[in-house]
Amino acid sequence: MRHPHTRTTRTTHRRLAAALTAGLLCAAGLATPALAAPAETPAAPASPALADGLALTPPMGFNNWNSTHCRAEFNESMVKGIADLFVQKGLKDAGYQYVNLDDCWALPSRDADGKLVPDPARFPHGIKAVADYVHAKGLKLGIYTSAGTKTCNSAGFPGALGHEYSDARQFADWGVDYLKYDNCNNQGVDARQRYRTMRDALKATGRPIVYSICEWGENKPWEWAADVGHLWRTTGDISDSWSSMLSILKQNLPLAPHAGPGHWNDPDMLEVGNGGMTDTEYRSHFSLWSVMAAPLLIGTDLRKASQATYDILGNKEVVAVDQDPLGKQGTVVSSAGGRWVVAKEMKDGSRAVALFNESGTAQRIATGAGAVGLPAADGYTLRDLWQHRTYNTAGTIAATVPAHGTVLLRVQADPRWAAQPPALDLGLDGSPLLEAATPATLTSTVTDLGRTPAQQVSVALTGPAGWTVRAASANTAAALPTGGTLRTDWRVTAPAGTPAGSYGLTLRTRYRSPSGTAVTSEVPLTASVVVPPPGGTSYLGDLPRLSATSGWGPVERDTSNGEDAAGDGHPLTIGGTVYAKGLGVHALSEISFYTGKACEKVTADVGVDDEKGSKGTVAFEIWADGTKAASTGVLTNAMPARPLTADITGAQVVRLVVTDGGDGIDSDHADWADARLGC
């Protein structure tokens, strides 16, 4: 589903309109599907009945919607420019081939013969001319319509319901190679019937056209569409936010049994480069879509893209994980504490392993060769697909992963493992929190994961300009055997007057392999300058935060979350009760506070803000360091405010977390009303 605005309020409005038209009253809330337990996922068909040789690996290309929506900049010039850049920037060489048009390419009315008419302002030379241009570059063209009477845009462009064979014939005559078929204005016609009719219409043209089913996962297409389309959306629309990406990831992961050559789970298009996430988060987005064997459809305007964006999208080693011909979707090995291990079986017997850190602080994530499905062996090679370096490991697969980061590895039992230097795992023990002008001790660890020893090992920790960082114990070792660790204490002092906030540290090690190869490895880390909490009782909204994330818009102080810019919310209101103080968020969200082991209690009245009407399902949690101290279970808008109290005695950090209640983040406006800290 694509729509002219990506705000969840407008998404819901359009979905509701589509649902009412269809008579699907149960879809009025239309949050994205809940995360199903893998054990409940029915077995997938052994192979797709289509068996037409198309989409044997997940489709790769471009779609304009995420960057342009229906704005005037979506036109013939843009499409040709993208095709040019695919060739010029090496994206075609990396495997991208489809240049796809989304909604708004046509006029709102068909012609006298019932045919679709390209918008002459956007496409003055017509669609066939654009297809010819794209084909001349060795690329393919995709187009969009809806399995309804109209498409999803409010302008009401013609859909294909009742016109399937005529529209498919037009697409084929124009030279279209890919069809995205949406779900709006479907008149209540059974989804399987609507999508099968277009399948048959496309087949009747005789032209090979990849068929993308975009019915948002509402009717569980993974259970029935393997003989209908080549890929199917498993969720609602993605948006350019960390919370949206994370929510969709969690919904798509359990569906791995249903994916394979010619039939793919589609968690929606890429947001890489659109500006709503950091480059670290975009690397996670790209890594995780690749390990899930998801279609890789670029959603940013490449004419404006940074080199960092091209570096992410053009990483051939990561693309190779997505495009592996075995066609396996990665599966979850573990996920405790937001430390995700997702492993993907590869055709050559190796495993792609994503170590993904969902949390807001760096974490060590570890697994083993056996846990990811590799056979017992004397040693293994481990290839870091973002650093483009190869190491040997005795079997442990581990890394300290930055907040919201992903380390993507390719690991295999390899008799040539000894030719590679040993893998070293770098990290910091404890949480790097310090007060300005007060020395703090941080302890670094360097551990040899390799089958061979690391020799002449040295480690260095550096901080921002003006900070004092001194080793307080040995920071060198003549050699580290397998499993051996060099621990170094560091005295770290931030200058007096340093404002509270997060600051970058870099932990770097240098060593030699037994063959004498010099190796340098480093990990970016974060230290937080903190202010001790005040004594007595304080409103949390009045205190400085260590960190704050919200699914839409910023965390708001004393108002609800308005989904956009700071200050665009309304008075906090739950069940008709208005609160003057508190925090307004949108799931998924997390706010952390430094309590310095000096506080005892957090209290709040929590619930879904009234501004969302009957919509929104959330759950509230209070964490004291790594322990869940209090939680509500799932709350809906129909429920009054619920009092929540947590004993946080002895905690250094307190986190206020709001999850999506298991059904996606649509309309999840959550209030921490009268949230207080007692110290």
N, C-alpha and C positions, 0 to 999 in steps of 0.2 A: 504494500500500500504506500502510495506517495501522496503528499498533500501540500498545499501552498504554504503552510506554516509548520514548523517543527515543534511548537510549544505543545505540551501535553494537553492543555485545555482545549486547544483547537483540534488536536488529533482526536481527542475523545468526541468532540462535537461532530466531526466528520464521520467517525466510526458509528456514532449513535444514529446519525442520519441514514447511513447505509443499512444499519441493522433494522431500523424502523421500516425502511422501504422493503427490506427483505422479510419483514415479519419476525425477525429473530429477536424477540424481546429480551431473551436471556443475554444478549450481547450488548445491552445498553451501557454497561460499565466498560466492557471491552478492554480490560487490562490484558497484557500479554500473558500467554499460558503459564501455568505454574510449573515449577521445576519438578519433573517427575523422577521418582527413584528409578535407577537403572534396572532394578530387579523387576519392575512393573512394565518395562518396555517389551512389547511383543516381538517375537523373532521377525527379522526382516526377510523378504524374499531372497532366494539365493542369487537371482540375477533379474535385471529389469526385463519385462516382456517387450519393451520397445525394441531393444537389441538392434538399433539402427546404426550403431557405430559412432554416434554423436556424444559429445561431452564425456569421453572416456576418462578424462581428468577434469577437475572443476573448472568451469569457464573463467577466463581472465580477460579483463578489459576495462572499460570506462562507462560510467553512466553520469549524466549531467545533474541529476536531481539534487543531490546533497549540497552542491555548491551554487546552483542557479535557481532552483525551484522553477517557477513559471515566469521569471523575470525576462525582460527583453533581451538580455545578454545571451540567452539560449537561442542560437540561430545557426544558420549554415556556416557562417564564418568560424564560430566556435568549434563546431564539429570537425570541420576540415583542419582547424588549427590543432586539435587534439590528435588527429591522425598523423599530422606532420610531426608532432612532438613524440609520438610513439616511436617513430623511426629515428628522429634526431637524437633523442635522449636514451636510446637503447632499450626502451620498454618492450618494443616488439621483439627484440632479440632475447629479452628475459622471459617471453612467453605471453605477453598481453596481445590480444588480437581483436576483441570485440569493441567497437565504438558504438555505444547504445544511446538512443534517444528515449527520453522519458515523456511524461505527459506534456501537453500544450503544443505539440507539433502540428496539430490539425486545426482546421476551422471548426466552429461550434456546430455547423450543419453539414449534412451530406449534400451532394449535388442531386440533380433531378433524377439521376439513375441510381441513387442510393449509394454512391461511391464516396469514400473518404477523400477529403480535399486538403492537401498540405497548406499551411498558412503561408500565403505568398509574401508576407512581410518577413517572416522568419526564414523561409526556404524558397526564395524566389525562383530557383531552378528546379524545384521539386525534389522528392525523396530519391528517385532513381539516379539523378545526377550526383547527389551526395553519396549514394551507394557506389556508383562508378568511381568516384574520387577515392573513397576508402578502399575499394577493391584494388585500385591501381597501386596502392601502397602495400599490397599484400595483406590487408586487414579485412575485417568483416563488419557488417553493419547490423545493429539491433534496433528494434522499434518497440513501442508500448501501446497497449490498449487495455480495456477492462472487460471482464466477463459479466457485464451489466449493460444497461441501456445508455449509461453515460460513464465517463471516466471519473476519477476522484477529484479533480479540480473543480472548484466552485463555478467556473465558467460553463461547465456542462458540455465538454467535448464528447463526441459520439463514442459510445462503447460498442462492443461487437455482439452483444446478446441478440440473437435473431439474424445476425449478419455474418456469422462465422465463416461460411464458405466464400462469400464475396470478398470479405476483408482479407482472408488468408490468400486468396488469389491475387489481390492487389499487392500484398506484401511480397509474395513470390515474384510477381512481375517486376517489382521495383528492385529486386535483388537483395531482399532482407534475409539475414542469416540467423536471427535470434529474436524471439518474441517474449517480452515480459507481459504477463496477462494478469491484471489486477482484479479486485473483488468488489468494487463499489457499485451501488445501484443495481443489485443483482436480482431484484424483484422476487426474492424468496425461492428462486429456482435452486434445486439441489446442487451443491457444489460439485459433486462427482459428475453429474450430468453436464453441467456447464463446461467443466474443464475437459471432459472427454470429447465433447462436440468439437471444441477447437483443436484438440489433438487430431481428430479424424479429418478436420478441414485442412490442417497443415499437411498431413500425410497425402491428402488428395492432390495437392499442388505438385507433388513430385520433387519439390525442392527440399534439400536438407536444411531444416530450421531448428535450432536449439529452442526448447520450449520451457520457459521459466514460469512456474505456477506461483502466483503472489496472492494467496488467500489468507496470509497472516498466521497460519497455523491453527485457525479456528476449528477446522474439521479434521485435525490430525492427519494431514496429507501424507506424512511419512508411513502411515499404515496402509494407504491405498493407491498412492500416486506413482509407484515405480513403473507401472505400465501406462502411465498417462503423460508425465512430463519428465524432463531431464534433471530438474531441480525444483525445490519447493521451499517457500519461506516457512520458517518454523516459529516466527515471532512477529510481533508488531514492528513498526518502523524503528530503526536506529536513529539516534540523534548524536550530535557532536559533543558528548559529555562522557566523563568517566563512568558515572552511574548507569547510563543507558548501555554502554558497551558491556559493563560488568553484568547487568541484569540479563542481557541477551546471551552472553556467554554461558551463564548458569542454566538457561533454558535449553540451549542447544547441545550442551555436552552430553546429557543422558541419551541422546538420540543416535549415538554412534552406530548401533547395530543396523540402522536403516540406510546408511550411506554406502556407496560403492560406485564403480565405473558406470556412468550413464544415469545415475540416480543419486542426487546429492542433497543433503540438508543445507539450506540457505539461511544463515543468520543475518542477512541483509548486507548492504554495500559498505565499503570502507569509508571511514571519516578521516583517514590519515591526511594531514595537511590543512584541514579546515579551520584550525585555530582554537578549538574548544578544549583541547588536551595538550599536554606537554609532549615533547619528542619521546621521552621515556615511556609515556602512556601509549603513544602511537606505535612504538616498537612492540609493546605488549599486544596491542590490538592486532597488528600485522602478524606477529608470531603465533598468537592464539588462533586466529582465523586459519593460518596455514596448518597448524597441527590438527585442527578440526576438519581439514580437507574441505574448507568452505570455498565457494566462488570468490575470486579476488577481483572485484569491480571497483576501480578507483572512483572516488566520489568528490575529488577536489579539482578545481580548475587548474590544469597543469600549466596554463599560460602564466599563472601567477605563483607557481609553486617554488618553494625554497629548495636549495641544494639538499638540505636535511631531509625534505620530503622525498626527493628523488632517490636519495641514498636508502631510505626505508623501502620504498616501493620497488626499487631496482635490485634489491639484495637477492642475487640468483640462488644462493645457498638456502635461503628461507623459502623462496619460491619453489625450489626443488622438493622441499618437504610437502608443500601443498599439492604439487603436481606428480607425486610419486605414482607410478602406474599401478601399484597394487591396490590403490584406492581405499585404504583403510582410514576411517576417522579416528583421531586420537581418543583415548579413554582416560578417565581419572584414576590415578593410582592412589593419591591421598590429597587431603585438602584441609587438614586440621590447622586452626589458628590463622586461616588465610594464606597458608603456605601450600600452594597447589603444585602437584606433580602430575603432568598430563603426558602420556606416552603414546607414540604412533608407530605401529609396525611398518617397516619399509620393505620394498621388494627385495633388496639386497641382503636382508636379514638384520640390518641395523635397526636401531630405534631412534626416532626423534623424540627428545625429552624436553618439555617446557617446564622450567622452574619459575613459577609465577607468584609474585608477592602481592596479594590483594591489599595488604595493610598499608598504613601511612608511615611506617618506619622500616628501616632496613631489617631483613630477617635472613637467617641461615636456613636454606631449604636443602634437604638431603634425601636421597633414596639410594637404591642399590641396583646393580646390573640384573640380578635375579628378579627384583620387584617389577622392573619394566619389561620383563620377558626375554632377556638375553640368556644364553646358555652359560654354564660354568666354564671358565677359561683362566689361564694363567694371568692374562692381562687383557686390557681393552684399550682401544683408542677412543678419544673423546674430542670431538671437533666443536669449538665454539663458533656458531654460525653468525654471530654479530661481530666478534673480534677476529674471525677468520684465522684462528690458530688451532693447532692440533696438539694434544697431550696424551700421556698414558695414565691409566688409572688401574688400581688393583681391584676395582669393583665398586667403590663408593662414587656416587655422582652427587656433587654438592657444590653450592656457591652461596655467598652472601649476596642477596639480591636487593637492590635499592627499592625504596617505597614505590609501589605501582609498577615495578619493573619486571622484566622477564629475561632470564638467561635461557637461550635456546641452543640445545646441544644435539649432536648426532653421535651416538655411541655404538660401538660394535666390537665383538670378539674378533681380534685381529692378531695373527701370529707375528706381525711386524711392529707390535706395540713398543718394543724396546728402542726403536729408532726415534721415538718421540720423547721430549722432555716430560718429567712428571708434572701432573696437575697439582697446583697448590691452591688451597682454600683460604681466603683472607677474610677476617672479620673483626668486630669489636665485641667484647663481652659487656653486657649490661646496656643501659640506655644512656646515651651521651647528653645528659642534662647538666647545665652549669649556670651559676649566677655570675654576673659580671664582676670582675676584679677578685674573684674567689677561685683559687686553684682547685681543679678537679682532677681525679685520676681516672684515666681510661686505659683499658687493657686490650691490646691488639693480639690476635692469634694468627699464626701462619702454620697451616697443617699440610703435610705431604699426603696427598691422596694417591700418589703414583705407586707403581710396582718398583720403580727405581728411586734411589735417594736423590734429594735435592742438595746440591753442594754450594758452599760459599754464599749462604743465605743472609740477606740483610733486609731490614724493613724500615720504612720511614712513614711518619704521619705528618701531614702538613695541614694548616688551617688558613683562614683568611689573613690578609695583610694586617699587621698590628697585633695579632694573637701570638702568645708565647706557647710553643709546643716543644717540650724537652723529654727525652727518654730518661726514665727513672730506673730502668733495669736494662739488661743486655738486649740489644737489637740486632745481633748477628749470631750466626751459628755456622760451624764448619760444615755440618751436614745434618740433614733431617732424613731419617729412615721412613719407610712406609708407616703412616699413622703418627709419625712424630710431629710435635708442635713446638714452635717458638712463641713464647708468651712474653710480651713486652709491656711494662707499665709506662704510661705517658702522663706527665703533668701538663695540663692544658689550662690556660688562663685567657679569658676574653678581657679586653681592656675595660677599665672603668667607664661607665656611661654607654656601653654597648646596648642598643635597644633590644628588648625581648624579640625573639624570632628565630628562624631557622638559618643556619649557616653551613656552608659546604666544607667538608673535610675530605682529604684524599689519603687512602692507605695504599702504599706501594711497596712491592717487594722485588728484589733482584736476586737471581740465583743462576746456577749452572747445572746442566744435565750431566750425567756421567761421561758423555762424549765431549763435553766442554762447551756445548751450545749455551750462550748467554740468553736469559729470558727475563723480561720485565712484565709484571702484572700489577694491576691496580684496581681498586674498588672505590667508587664515589660513595661517601657517607654523609650524614647530616648530624650536626650538633645543634641543640636548642639552648639559647640563652633564656633563662626563666626568671620570674619574679616570685618570691615567696607569697603564698596566699595570706590575705589579711585574717586576723583573729575574729572570732564571733561568726555571725551569720551574714552571708552576702548573696545577692542575686548573681547567678552564674552569667547572666547576660551583661553584667557590669565588669566582669573580670577578663583579663587577657587570655587568649586561647593559644594553646600550643599548635593546633591545626584545626582546620574546619573544611569539610567538603559537603556539598549538597547536590542532589540529583539535577535540580534546575535552579539557576540563580544562586546568589550567595546565601549563607546563613544569616537570618535577619534578627536584629535585636529589638524586642518588644513589639514586633509585628509579625504577621504571617509571612509565608514565603510567596512572593509574587511571580516567581519563575524567571524574572529577567534581571533588571538592574537593581542595585541596592536601594532600599527604601520604597519599593513599589508594592509592598504588601498592605494588609488591612489590620485592624485591631485583632489580636489573638482571641478567637471565639470557638469554644467547644460546647456543644449541646446547649447553645443559647447563652452561655455564660461568657462574659467578656473579661479578659485579664489584661491588666496594665503592664505587667512585666513577664518576660520569658524569652524564648528563642523559637523562631519559626524556620522550619527546614522542609526539604522535599526529599523523600526517599530516593535512592539510598543515601544516607548521610551519616557523618561521624564528626563529633566535636570533642577535642581533648583539652584537658586542663591540668596544669601542674598543681598538685596538692602537697608535694614535699613531705609526705608521711606525717603531716600536721593536722589533718582533718578527719572527721568521723562520719559525716552523713551527707547524702544528697537527697533532696526531696523535690517532687514536681507533681503537677496535675497534667496528665498527658492524654492526647487523643488526636483525631483527625479534625482539622479546622473546618468549620461550618461552610466556608466559602465554596467548597466543592460539592455542595448539595448532597446527593446520596452516594457519591463516588469516593473511592479511596479505601485501601486496606493497608495497614502498617502494623509493625510490632516495635516496641520500645525496649531497649536494653541499656543497663548501666554496668560498665566494666571497671573494676578496680585493679589496675595493672593487668595481669593476664587472666583474671578471674571474673566471670559474670556474676555480679553482685545482686542484680535484680532484673526482672523482665516482666512483660505484660502478656505475652501471647498476642494473637492477631486481634486488632481493634478495627472497627469499621466506623463510618460516619454516623451510623444510627446509634452508637453507644455514647453515653455521657463521659465526661472527663474521668479518668481513673487515677487515683493517687498512687504514686510510686515512690518508694523509699529504699535506699541502699546504704548498707553499712560499708564504709570505705576506709575504716581504721587501718592505718599503716600503709596506705597506697601512695605511691609517688605520682602516679598519673591516673586520672579518671577520664573515661570516655563515655560520651552519650551517643548511642547508636540507634538509628532507625532503619529497619529493613522493610522490604516491600510486601511482607505478608505472604510471599511465595507466588504472587500472581503478576509480577512485573510492576513498573513504577508509575503507571498511569494514574494521574490525579492524586498522588500520595502526598498531600500537604499535611505535615505533622507538626504539632505544637508541644513544646516543653514549657507549659504555662507555670508561672511562679516558681521556676527552677531555682533552688537555693543550695548553697554549700555551707555546712556547719563545721567550723574549725575551732 
